[in-house]
């Protein structure tokens, strides 16, 4: 049940991506995937092995992961878009 809660919170946080310029790696679909995966991975890490009892805390555990996933997708996309931010050798 916790996986469903983490996934739904990741999707809920993903909806706020419309307020940012579309610089996500993979577009809005990439942002969706990063938010969903980030919410589930951090949710699992913060749950410390307890994945069968859903509560309000379960939903709150997913928020930092979804935000971090969106941030990673945004910064990867921003680096790919702006040649000044690329590291050249």
C-alpha positions in Angstrom: 0.0 0.0 0.0 2.9 2.4 0.7 4.1 2.1 -2.9 0.8 3.4 -4.1 0.9 6.3 -1.6 4.4 7.2 -2.6 3.5 7.0 -6.3 0.4 9.2 -5.8 2.4 11.8 -3.9 5.1 11.8 -6.6 2.4 12.5 -9.2 0.8 15.2 -7.0 4.1 17.0 -6.7 4.8 16.6 -10.4 1.7 18.7 -11.2 3.5 21.7 -9.8 6.1 21.4 -12.7 3.8 23.4 -14.8 4.9 26.5 -12.9 8.5 26.1 -14.1 9.9 26.7 -17.6 10.0 23.5 -19.6 13.7 22.6 -19.2 13.2 19.2 -17.8 15.2 16.4 -19.3 12.7 14.5 -21.4 10.1 17.2 -21.2 7.1 16.8 -19.0 7.2 13.0 -19.3 10.8 13.0 -18.0 9.7 15.2 -15.1 6.9 12.7 -14.4 9.3 9.7 -14.3 11.9 11.5 -12.2 9.2 12.7 -9.7 7.7 9.2 -9.5 10.9 7.4 -9.1 12.3 9.9 -6.6 9.2 9.7 -4.4 9.3 5.9 -4.3 13.1 5.6 -3.8 13.2 8.2 -1.0 10.0 6.8 0.5 11.5 3.3 0.7 14.7 4.8 2.3 12.8 6.8 4.9 10.4 4.0 5.7 13.2 1.8 7.0 11.7 -1.4 5.8 8.1 -0.9 6.8 6.1 -0.9 3.6 2.8 -2.4 4.7 1.2 0.2 7.0 0.2 3.5 5.3 -0.3 6.6 7.3 0.0 10.4 6.9 3.8 10.0 7.6 4.0 7.7 4.6 2.6 10.4 2.3 5.0 13.0 3.8 8.0 10.8 3.2 7.6 11.0 -0.5 7.7 14.8 -0.8 11.4 15.3 -0.6 12.1 12.5 -3.1 9.6 13.9 -5.6 11.1 17.4 -5.3 14.6 16.0 -5.6 13.7 14.0 -8.6 12.2 17.1 -10.3 15.3 19.1 -9.4 17.6 16.5 -10.9 15.6 16.3 -14.1 15.5 20.1 -14.3 19.2 20.6 -13.9 20.1 17.8 -16.3 17.8 19.4 -18.9 19.1 22.9 -18.2 22.7 21.7 -18.7 21.8 20.0 -22.0 20.0 23.1 -23.2 22.5 25.8 -22.3 25.9 25.4 -23.9 27.5 27.8 -21.4 26.7 25.3 -18.6 28.3 22.3 -20.3 31.7 21.1 -19.2 33.9 20.9 -22.2 37.3 19.2 -22.4 
